[in-house]
Amino acid sequence: MSLVFVGVCSHGPGITARTERADPDRYSRLMTAYARMKSALEETRPDALVVIAAEHFANFFMNNMPSFAIGMAQHYDGPIEDPDWLRIGRRKVPGNPAISRGLIDRVMQHVDISYCEEWKFDHGIMVPLHHLTPNYDLPIVPVNINCQSPPMTPLHRAYAFGQAIHDAAKSMPERIAVIGTGGISHWPCTPDSGTINEAWDRDFLDRWTRNDRAALLDYTDEGVYRDGGQGGYEIRTFIAAAGAAAGSRGQIWCYEPIPAFACGCTVGVMDLEHA
């Protein structure tokens, strides 16, 4: 079949944990965009959803930090955080080992990856699923890109990884959807938490909607840290999604800087039909 959907969205834990602290109008626009993305995803009738996320030391740490990892389990447990705090109940999220294996076998023809038969989801995956697949009835293929610990995955490798997912999906019988999820500029767990560099975010999203590979790769980790915080390293997940879109351009359905959620909250979708 092929890739049937590519999008990006934010996963800040405050989006579910601190809803009442947000500006009501901004929060309403964000929820409207998530609902629109949910409907658009459902219309493509995917057999599995690949979630490209940035894991937050829930499963991988300094003793084992792969550049890329793909899940290959029957199910995944989440959230790893306190469900009363995150306001997402614990559950088993379905996987599909056969679809995962098909992707892994094909992706590794182009990009070196690790695979995992055990994976506990943190907010980086659970917050998007809470809004996009609230019934948890769509098989998930989790993907992690190291956005945490230097040496981190080079940006051109993140884009190539997305391209490998696209090529893999083209040769599979199943319908595959992809979302990349991150925070763009944010400074989590620091005194600057809640700071948002809106101008930097909007410039990055302009590059993403144009799927301008050269512009997307024209960042250094030093510059990202300065302008986007250590959370800004998660642009790798958006860049991988752009690579998966194979030249398509996109639209941003929502960008709302919400300090209570500690990030500029984003929902965007690639137009695969007009690649």
N, C-alpha and C positions, 0 to 999 in steps of 0.2 A: 504494500500500500504506500503510504508516505506519511510525512509529518502533516498533521491537519490543523495544528494550533500552536502558536508561539506567543507568549506574553511575559510581562514582568509585573511584580508587585512588591510592596514592602511587607516586612514581617516583624516590625518592632513589637515587643511584648506589651507595650502600653496600649496598642490598638485594641486589645481585648481586656487588659488588666486595669486600665485607667480611663475607661470611656467617658466617665462623668467629668473628667478634668479638661476635656478638649472643648474648644470653641464649638458650640452646637451646629453652626452652619457649616464649618469646615468638616466636622465629623459626618454630617449628613451627606455632604458631597462625596466623601470618601466611601461611605457605605453604599451610596448609589452606584459608584464606579465598580466596587466589588461585585454588586449584584449584576451589573451589566456584563462584567467579565465572566461571572458564573454562567449566565445565560448563553453568552457567546461560546464558552467552552462546551457546554452541553449540546449546543447545536451541531458541533463537529462530530459528535458521537464517538469519542475516543475509546479505545480498548484499554489504554493505560495512560497515566499522567506522569511524565518525568519532571521531578521537582529539583532544579539546580539551586542548591542552597549553600550557605556558609555556616558550617557547624561551629558551635561555640564551646569547644572543649567538653562536650557531653560524651563523646565516644572516642575521639582522637586527641592525643596529647603529645608531649615532647618525645615520648618513647616510641611513638609511631604516628607520624603526620604525613599521610600520602598527599601528593599534589591533587590527584583525582581519585574518587572512590564512588562506586556504584553498588547499590543494594541489590541483593539477590535472595530475599527471604519470602516465606509464605505470608508473613505478617510482621508488623513493626509496632512496638509499644510507644505510646506517647500521651501526654507530654512528660518529659523527664522532670520539669519544674513542678512545684506545688500547684495542683489543679485549682485550688481555691484562690490562689494568687493570680494565676494566668486566666482563670475563668473559662477554662476548657477542660472538660472531664477526661479522665484517663480512659483509653480504649485501645483495642488492637486495630491497627490500620491495615487493610488488605494489601498484599503485594501480589506479584505473579512471577514466580521463579523462571518460568519458561520465557516470558517476554524479556525479563531482565537478562537472562542468559543470551538471548538472541541479540540484544543491544550490546552486551559486553563483548561477545565474540566478534562482532563487526567493528565496534569502536576501537578495540585493541589492535586492529589492523593498521591503525593510523596514529593512535595516542596510547602511551603506556598508562594503565589504570590499575587500581586495586579494586577488589570486590569484597562485600561483607554479607554474611548470612545472618548476622545479628546487628541490630541498629535501634537505638532508642531516639525517638524524635524529640527535639527541643522546639522552642517557639519558632525557630527559623523555618520549620516545615509546618508545624501545627497551626500557626496563625493563618497562613494562606489557606490550608485545607479547611479550617473552621468556616471560612467565608466562601470558598469555591466548591467544596464537596462536603457540605454539612452532614450528609447522610453516610459518608465514609463508605460508599459503595463502588467507588472507582479504584481499581488497582493502582498503586503508587510505585514508581521506581525512583527511590531517593538517590540524589547525586550530591557529593560534597566536593567543593573546590577549597583548597587551603587558602583562606583569606585572613588567617590569624597569626601565623608564626613564620617569620623570615627564616630561610629563603622561601618566598612565596612563588606561586605559579606565575611565570611571566605572562603579560597580557596577550601576547600573540599566541601563546599556547592555549589560553582560555578560549580565544576566538576559534582556533583550530579544533579544539575539543568540541565546540558547538557544531562546527562543520562536520565533524566525524559522526555526531549524533544524527544530523540531517541525512548524511549518506547511509548510515545504518538503517534509519527508519524507511528510506526509500526501498530497501531490499527486503523488508519484512512484510508479512501478510496482514499484520495488525495496524490499526489506526493509532498513531502516537501523537500525544500532545505534550508540549513542553512549557514550563514556566521557570523563569529565573527570579529569585527573590533575595532582596538585600535592602539596605537602608539608605544608599547613597551617602551624603555627608551626615555623620553623627559621631559623637564622642562618648560612647557608652562607658559606664563605670569610672568616670573621671569627674573632677569638679566642673568641667565644661559640658556635662550631660545636659541635654536640652538645647544646646546651640545647634543652629542649622545654617549652613551657608547656601542660601537660596539661589544666589547668582551662579554659584558653581554647579549646583544641582541642575538648574535649568539649562546651562550650557552643555552638561553631560547628556541630558535627555534629548536635547536638540541633535547631538551627534548620534544618539541611539535611534531616534526616529528616522534619520537619514540613512542609518546603517552604514555610516561612513567609516569603513575599517581603519583607514589611516588616522582619522581623527580620534577614534575610540582607543587606538593603541598609542596615541601621543600623550601618554601620562607617565610619570615616574612615581615610584613609591614615595620618594621624598616629597614631591609636589602634592600627592594625594594626602599624605599625612598632614602637611601644612594646611591645605585648603579644605580637606574633607574629613580630617580626623582619622583615627585608626579604624573606625567603622567604614570609612570610605574605601578601604581595600575591597569591600564587597562588590565594587563595580565589576569584578570578575564574573559574577553570576549573570549580570545584565549583558556583559560582553559575550559570554558563551551563548546566551539566548539569541543575540544578534547574529552570531555565527551560524546557529541552527536555522535561522530564517533564510539563509542562502540568498542574500541580496535583496530581500523584501524590505520595504520601508514600513514604518509604523506610525501609530498615533498614541499620544498620551491622553488618556481619558480622565485622569485626575492627577494633579500635583498640589498637595496642601501641606505647607510647613506647619506642623503641630508640635510645639515645644513640649507639651505634656506627654507626647509619644516619643520624644527625643529624636525625631527624624522628619524629613520631608516625605510625606506619605504619597506613594506613587502607584498608579495602575496604568499599564500601557499594553498595547497589542500590536503585533506585526500583521500586515496585510499580505498573507501568503498567496492570495488569488491573483495578485498583480505583481508578482516577483519580476 
